Amino acid sequence: MTVTWQVDGTPGGNANSLGTIDATGKYTPPTAGTVGGSHTITAVSNADNTKSATAPIGVTDLTGVYAYHNDISRTGSNIQEYGLTKALVTSSNFGKRFSCNADGAIYAQPLWVANLTISGTPHNVVFVATERDTVYAYDADASPCLILWQTGANGLNSLLPAGETWATSADVGGCGDLTPDIGITSTPAIDPVTNTIYVLTKSKVSGTSNLHQRLHALNLLTGAEKFGGPMEVQATVAGDGDGSTGSPPKISFDPLREAQRPALLLENGHVVISWASHCDFSPYHGWVMSYNAGTLAQEAVFNTTPTQLTPNNGSLGGIWMSGDGPAADSSGNIYFATGNGAWDGLADFGDSIVKLGPPIAGSFNAASFDYFTPINQDALNTVDEDLGSGGLLLLPNNASANAHLLVQAGKEGKIYLLNRDNLGQILCFPAGAGCNGPDTQIVQELPANTVGGMWDTPAYWNGNVYFGGAGDNLKAFSYSGVSGLLSTSPTSQSSTGAFGFPGTTPSVSSSSSTNGIVWAMNTNGCGSLGNCGGTGPAVLHAYDATNLATELWNSSQGSGNTAGIAVKFTVPTVANGKVYIGTRGNDPGSGTGTVLGELDVYGLLP
């Protein structure tokens, strides 16, 4: 039977706005006008024009997901998703499409790039990094899985020099936060202009305790090293803090102690990297370093706790943020949150939100330096209730007197709304010395337990901020572009039960301001790692972004939708009608599984 094909009711469609469809049913997106959008394909019987069939199709103009949580503001939103609508994300239409095996656990968020020509053929590509220091480039749509290139395979550039292997939890003192392998933990960053992916590896000389951390710049099309890389991470700052040596005293970066969990930031030609530790094993400090994206030369170094001016001995102050990375504004200023540690408001900034200016003349521009420290910093430090356990995001500019805001929450479950042009420093000095809260010098503070303890990063979409605290439901708060304030209580929350530790970092997909879907993963079954609730699969949930009480779908529904075993702090990536999540395959964290890493891909069912 022959048919006539239509696009949105127009036979054959058109090239400008609808896209065209030929006699075989092959659809070609529009080449002009509005490229992204949703369309309806109709096949009308030529023998009986009363008989027809329709199918929806989404055309994305998204060029890529190049960074953790989608952008350098860390909003977590893809507003160019036209294939996944609330009407289609149901148990009958949506599910697991395929999986790709990897050689190790996938903690880094998968990154996605459209229409890359590799070996002469265009592909949408998803990039995955593992704890065994391997980077994979998978065809983002091919089932069964198709590896386009893989570092260390078939003679391709290995990220492990001869005589080295990835590190292990035993190497770093038996810390159970990452087991058993420690290689690439942070989310890389992609430069689409130069077709480069930046990756930070951790490795050791086999049979020794000699560890290395290196910054790699890899060709997106081949996986080969670029710009003379890799660059060994080394740094020294003046200071008599924990672990200092020499006279005058100095503190040197320790590739053994320092854990590089926060996502990389690529901003205006700078690769910004930050560190905390493995299990608070001292001595360690928070570090921030900037490298030139084109040469990999080190440009600036900042240490969060270099001095002994406080009883805390110039220590800790790690940059944790549960996988979130430093954020950057349009002027190149860099923002991050620190955990417990020394604080004096002069050189030591434990439990603080810090703003650094862009690198200039060998250091971060001191003229832009600013910070916020909550009034109860001393109490937070005493009971290990880190401010910096949660990541921060930069909110869209608003029409209020405080036009440039950021939002963050830590283990207390307090929500802080700060003016990026004046973070507020601290209400009383020294911190905790008989002062009473709240922190009235900042734009807004919602009290403790407003959300569950945050080992997560909030997301923003269309006037809403979404928080997924541990032991709490996913919650939405409204954000007013007029007042520049958050609602003081949730406007909606999920009704499917609380997310166990570590909570969830949500991602949002939408067609601009419509069809908003919040994607959230329950990773409480994250293997043999500390604080996890046993061993179990990651469970992907989809909620109506305008009312979180409406769950559209989750991967526990139906058969064949089960993901691999969960890893902490992982984030779903939504692109071009699919959702990508990283797991540890069937390995509980002991290295005994037959599949040590797995990328699970969800989408509309055939």
Long-range contacts (C-beta under 8 A, 24 or more apart in sequence): 1-45, 1-46, 1-47, 2-46, 2-47, 3-43, 3-44, 3-45, 3-46, 4-43, 4-44, 4-46, 5-41, 5-42, 5-43, 5-44, 6-41, 6-42, 6-43, 6-44, 7-39, 7-40, 7-41, 7-42, 8-39, 8-40, 9-40, 9-42, 19-59, 27-57, 29-59, 30-59, 35-59, 35-61, 36-60, 36-61, 36-62, 36-80, 36-82, 36-511, 37-82, 37-511, 38-82, 38-83, 38-85, 38-511, 56-83, 56-85, 56-88, 57-83, 58-82, 58-83, 58-84, 58-85, 58-576, 58-577, 60-114, 60-575, 60-576, 60-577, 62-114, 62-575, 62-576, 63-113, 63-114, 63-192, 64-111, 64-112, 64-113, 64-114, 64-190, 64-192, 64-575, 65-111, 65-112, 65-113, 65-573, 65-574, 65-575, 66-111, 66-113, 66-189, 66-190, 66-191, 66-192, 66-266, 67-111, 67-187, 67-189, 67-190, 67-263, 67-265, 67-266, 67-325, 68-109, 68-187, 68-189, 68-263, 68-264, 68-323, 68-324, 68-325, 68-571, 69-109, 69-263, 69-324, 69-391, 69-393, 69-457, 69-459, 69-505, 69-507, 69-571, 70-507, 72-265, 72-266, 72-267, 72-327, 72-328, 73-327, 73-328, 73-329, 73-393, 73-394, 73-395, 74-324, 74-325, 74-327, 74-391, 74-392, 74-393, 74-394, 74-457, 75-393, 75-394, 75-459, 75-460, 75-461, 76-393, 76-457, 76-458, 76-459, 76-460, 76-461, 76-466, 76-505, 76-506, 76-507, 76-508, 76-571, 77-459, 77-460, 77-461, 77-507, 77-508, 77-509, 77-510, 78-507, 78-508, 78-509, 78-510, 78-574, 78-575, 79-461, 79-509, 79-510, 79-511, 79-512, 79-513, 80-511, 80-512, 81-509, 81-510, 81-511, 81-515, 81-574, 81-575, 81-576, 81-577, 82-511, 83-576, 83-577, 83-603, 83-604, 84-509, 84-515, 84-517, 84-574, 84-577, 84-579, 84-603, 84-604, 85-511, 85-515, 86-515, 86-516, 86-517, 86-544, 86-552, 88-604, 89-517, 89-542, 89-552, 89-553, 90-552, 90-553, 91-553, 91-557, 91-558, 92-605, 93-604, 93-605, 94-542, 94-553, 94-602, 94-603, 94-604, 94-605, 95-555, 95-558, 95-560, 95-561, 95-602, 95-603, 95-605, 96-555, 96-560, 96-561, 96-562, 96-563, 96-600, 96-601, 96-602, 97-143, 97-578, 97-601, 97-602, 97-603, 97-605, 98-142, 98-143, 98-144, 98-145, 98-601, 99-145, 99-564, 99-598, 99-599, 99-600, 99-601, 100-128, 100-136, 100-138, 100-145, 100-147, 100-598, 100-599, 100-601, 101-145, 101-585, 101-595, 101-597, 101-598, 102-128, 102-130, 102-134, 102-136, 102-585, 102-596, 102-597, 102-598, 102-599, 103-130, 103-132, 103-134, 103-596, 103-597, 104-130, 104-131, 104-132, 104-134, 104-166, 104-181, 104-183, 104-584, 104-596, 104-597, 105-130, 105-131, 105-181, 105-567, 105-582, 105-583, 105-584, 105-585, 105-587, 105-589, 105-596, 105-597, 106-130, 106-131, 106-567, 106-570, 106-582, 106-583, 106-584, 106-597, 106-598, 106-599, 107-131, 107-178, 107-184, 107-185, 107-186, 107-261, 107-323, 107-567, 107-568, 107-569, 107-570, 107-582, 108-184, 108-185, 108-186, 108-187, 108-188, 108-263, 108-582, 109-187, 109-263, 109-323, 109-570, 109-571, 109-573, 109-582, 110-573, 110-580, 110-581, 110-582, 110-599, 111-187, 111-188, 111-190, 111-197, 111-573, 112-140, 112-573, 112-575, 112-576, 112-580, 113-190, 113-192, 113-220, 114-575, 114-576, 116-195, 116-220, 116-221, 117-221, 118-148, 118-149, 118-221, 118-222, 119-148, 123-148, 124-575, 124-576, 125-220, 126-573, 126-575, 126-580, 126-599, 126-601, 127-188, 127-190, 127-197, 127-220, 128-582, 128-597, 128-599, 129-184, 129-187, 129-188, 129-199, 130-183, 130-184, 130-597, 131-166, 131-178, 131-181, 131-182, 131-183, 131-184, 131-185, 131-597, 132-166, 132-181, 132-183, 132-596, 132-597, 133-159, 133-160, 133-166, 133-183, 133-184, 133-201, 133-202, 133-203, 134-159, 134-183, 134-184, 135-159, 135-184, 135-188, 135-197, 135-199, 135-218, 135-223, 136-599, 137-220, 137-223, 138-599, 140-575, 140-576, 140-578, 140-580, 140-601, 141-576, 141-578, 143-601, 145-599, 149-222, 149-223, 150-223, 151-218, 151-223, 156-222, 156-223, 156-224, 157-218, 157-223, 157-224, 157-225, 159-184, 159-199, 159-201, 159-203, 159-214, 159-216, 159-230, 160-201, 160-203, 161-203, 163-205, 163-206, 164-203, 164-204, 164-205, 164-206, 164-212, 165-203, 165-204, 165-206, 166-202, 166-203, 166-204, 167-202, 167-203, 167-204, 167-211, 169-278, 171-204, 171-209, 171-211, 171-256, 172-256, 172-257, 172-259, 172-278, 172-279, 172-281, 173-278, 173-279, 173-281, 175-278, 175-279, 175-281, 176-279, 176-528, 176-529, 176-530, 177-259, 177-278, 177-279, 177-529, 177-530, 177-568, 178-259, 178-278, 178-529, 179-527, 179-528, 179-529, 179-589, 179-590, 179-591, 180-589, 180-590, 180-591, 181-591, 181-596, 182-259, 182-278, 185-259, 185-260, 185-261, 186-260, 186-261, 186-262, 186-263, 186-264, 186-273, 186-323, 186-325, 187-263, 187-264, 187-323, 187-325, 187-571, 188-264, 189-263, 189-264, 189-265, 189-266, 189-271, 190-220, 190-266, 191-266, 191-293, 194-226, 194-293, 194-294, 195-219, 195-220, 195-221, 196-220, 196-226, 196-227, 196-293, 198-264, 198-266, 198-271, 198-293, 199-264, 200-233, 200-260, 200-264, 200-273, 201-230, 202-255, 202-260, 209-256, 211-255, 211-256, 212-255, 213-255, 213-258, 213-260, 215-271, 215-273, 215-291, 215-296, 217-293, 217-296, 227-294, 227-295, 227-296, 228-295, 228-296, 229-296, 230-296, 231-291, 231-296, 231-297, 231-298, 233-273, 233-289, 234-298, 235-287, 235-289, 235-298, 235-301, 237-301, 237-303, 237-306, 238-306, 239-303, 239-306, 239-307, 239-314, 239-347, 240-306, 240-307, 240-308, 240-314, 241-285, 241-303, 241-305, 241-306, 241-307, 241-308, 241-313, 241-314, 241-315, 241-342, 241-348, 242-282, 242-283, 242-284, 242-285, 242-305, 242-313, 242-314, 242-315, 242-316, 243-282, 243-283, 243-284, 243-285, 243-315, 244-314, 251-285, 251-303, 251-306, 253-287, 254-283, 254-284, 257-281, 257-282, 257-283, 257-284, 258-284, 258-285, 258-287, 259-318, 261-320, 261-321, 261-322, 261-323, 261-569, 262-319, 262-320, 262-321, 262-323, 262-324, 262-325, 262-326, 262-336, 263-323, 263-324, 263-325, 264-325, 265-325, 265-326, 265-327, 265-328, 265-334, 266-293, 267-328, 267-332, 267-334, 267-358, 268-328, 268-332, 268-358, 269-293, 269-294, 270-299, 270-332, 270-358, 270-359, 271-296, 272-325, 272-326, 272-328, 272-334, 274-319, 274-325, 274-326, 274-336, 275-318, 275-319, 276-318, 276-319, 276-320, 276-339, 277-316, 277-318, 279-530, 280-316, 280-318, 280-340, 282-315, 282-316, 283-315, 284-315, 284-316, 284-318, 285-314, 285-315, 285-316, 285-317, 285-318, 285-341, 286-316, 286-317, 286-318, 286-319, 286-338, 286-339, 286-341, 287-319, 288-319, 288-326, 288-334, 288-336, 288-356, 288-364, 290-359, 290-364, 299-359, 299-362, 300-359, 300-360, 300-362, 300-363, 300-364, 301-363, 302-356, 302-363, 302-364, 304-338, 304-341, 304-348, 304-349, 304-350, 304-352, 304-354, 305-341, 305-342, 305-347, 305-348, 305-349, 305-350, 306-347, 306-348, 307-342, 307-344, 307-346, 307-347, 307-348, 308-342, 309-342, 309-344, 309-346, 309-347, 309-348, 310-342, 310-343, 310-344, 310-348, 312-341, 312-342, 312-343, 312-348, 312-350, 312-381, 313-342, 314-342, 314-348, 315-341, 315-342, 316-340, 316-341, 316-342, 316-350, 317-341, 317-342, 317-343, 317-348, 317-349, 317-350, 318-388, 319-388, 320-386, 320-388, 320-389, 321-388, 321-389, 321-390, 321-391, 321-392, 321-457, 322-389, 322-390, 322-391, 322-454, 322-455, 322-456, 322-457, 322-502, 322-505, 322-568, 322-569, 323-391, 323-457, 323-505, 323-568, 323-569, 323-570, 323-571, 324-390, 324-391, 324-392, 324-457, 324-505, 325-391, 327-392, 327-393, 327-394, 327-406, 329-394, 329-404, 329-420, 331-358, 331-368, 332-357, 332-358, 333-357, 333-358, 333-368, 333-420, 334-358, 334-364, 335-392, 335-394, 335-406, 335-420, 336-388, 336-392, 337-387, 337-388, 337-390, 337-391, 337-392, 337-408, 337-410, 338-387, 338-388, 339-386, 339-387, 339-388, 339-389, 340-380, 340-381, 340-384, 340-385, 340-386, 341-381, 343-373, 343-377, 343-378, 343-381, 343-431, 344-430, 345-371, 345-373, 345-425, 345-426, 345-429, 345-430, 345-431, 349-373, 350-377, 350-381, 351-377, 351-380, 351-381, 351-386, 351-387, 351-388, 351-410, 352-377, 352-387, 352-388, 353-387, 353-388, 353-392, 353-406, 353-408, 353-416, 353-418, 353-423, 355-420, 355-423, 370-422, 370-423, 370-425, 371-423, 371-425, 372-416, 372-418, 372-423, 372-424, 372-425, 372-426, 372-439, 372-442, 373-425, 373-426, 373-431, 374-414, 374-416, 374-426, 374-437, 374-439, 375-426, 375-427, 375-428, 375-431, 375-432, 375-435, 375-436, 375-437, 375-438, 375-439, 376-431, 376-432, 376-437, 377-426, 377-431, 377-432, 378-430, 378-431, 378-432, 378-433, 379-432, 380-410, 380-411, 380-412, 384-411, 385-410, 385-411, 385-412, 386-410, 386-411, 387-411, 387-412, 389-453, 389-454, 389-455, 390-454, 390-455, 390-456, 390-457, 390-458, 391-456, 391-457, 391-458, 391-505, 392-457, 393-457, 393-458, 393-459, 393-460, 393-465, 394-420, 395-460, 395-465, 395-479, 396-460, 396-481, 398-479, 398-480, 398-481, 398-482, 398-484, 399-481, 399-482, 399-484, 400-480, 400-481, 400-482, 400-483, 400-484, 400-485, 401-484, 402-443, 402-484, 403-484, 405-443, 405-484, 407-458, 407-465, 407-486, 408-458, 409-450, 409-451, 409-454, 409-458, 409-467, 409-469, 410-453, 410-454, 411-453, 411-454, 411-455, 412-448, 412-449, 412-453, 413-448, 413-449, 413-450, 413-451, 413-452, 413-453, 413-454, 413-469, 413-472, 414-445, 414-446, 414-447, 414-448, 414-450, 415-444, 415-445, 415-446, 415-450, 415-451, 415-467, 415-477, 415-486, 416-442, 416-444, 416-445, 417-442, 417-443, 417-444, 417-445, 417-485, 417-486, 418-442, 418-443, 419-443, 443-484, 443-485, 444-485, 444-486, 446-486, 446-488, 451-475, 452-498, 452-499, 452-503, 453-503, 454-503, 455-501, 455-502, 455-503, 455-568, 455-569, 456-502, 456-503, 456-504, 456-505, 456-569, 457-505, 457-571, 458-506, 459-505, 459-506, 459-507, 459-508, 459-518, 460-508, 461-508, 461-510, 461-516, 461-518, 461-545, 462-510, 462-513, 462-516, 462-545, 464-491, 464-545, 466-506, 466-508, 466-518, 466-545, 466-548, 468-499, 468-503, 468-504, 468-505, 468-506, 468-520, 469-499, 469-503, 470-499, 470-500, 470-501, 470-502, 470-503, 471-498, 471-499, 471-500, 471-501, 471-503, 472-498, 472-499, 472-503, 473-497, 473-498, 473-499, 473-548, 474-499, 474-504, 474-506, 474-518, 474-520, 474-541, 474-543, 474-548, 475-548, 476-518, 476-545, 476-548, 492-546, 492-547, 492-548, 492-549, 493-548, 493-549, 494-520, 494-541, 494-543, 494-548, 494-549, 494-551, 495-548, 495-549, 495-551, 496-541, 496-551, 496-554, 499-524, 500-524, 500-533, 501-531, 501-532, 501-533, 502-526, 502-531, 502-568, 502-569, 505-569, 505-571, 507-571, 507-572, 507-573, 507-574, 508-545, 508-574, 509-574, 510-545, 516-544, 516-545, 516-546, 517-542, 517-543, 517-544, 517-545, 517-552, 518-542, 518-543, 518-544, 518-545, 518-548, 519-572, 519-574, 519-579, 520-572, 521-566, 521-570, 521-571, 521-572, 521-581, 522-566, 523-566, 523-567, 523-568, 523-569, 523-570, 524-566, 525-565, 525-566, 526-565, 526-566, 526-567, 526-568, 526-589, 527-565, 527-566, 527-567, 527-584, 527-587, 527-588, 527-589, 528-588, 528-589, 528-590, 529-568, 529-589, 532-566, 532-568, 535-565, 535-588, 535-589, 536-565, 536-566, 537-562, 537-563, 537-564, 537-565, 537-566, 537-583, 538-563, 538-564, 538-565, 538-566, 538-567, 538-570, 538-581, 538-583, 538-600, 539-563, 539-566, 540-572, 540-579, 540-581, 540-602, 555-602, 561-602, 563-598, 563-600, 564-595, 564-597, 564-598, 564-600, 565-589, 565-593, 577-603, 577-604, 578-602, 578-603, 579-603
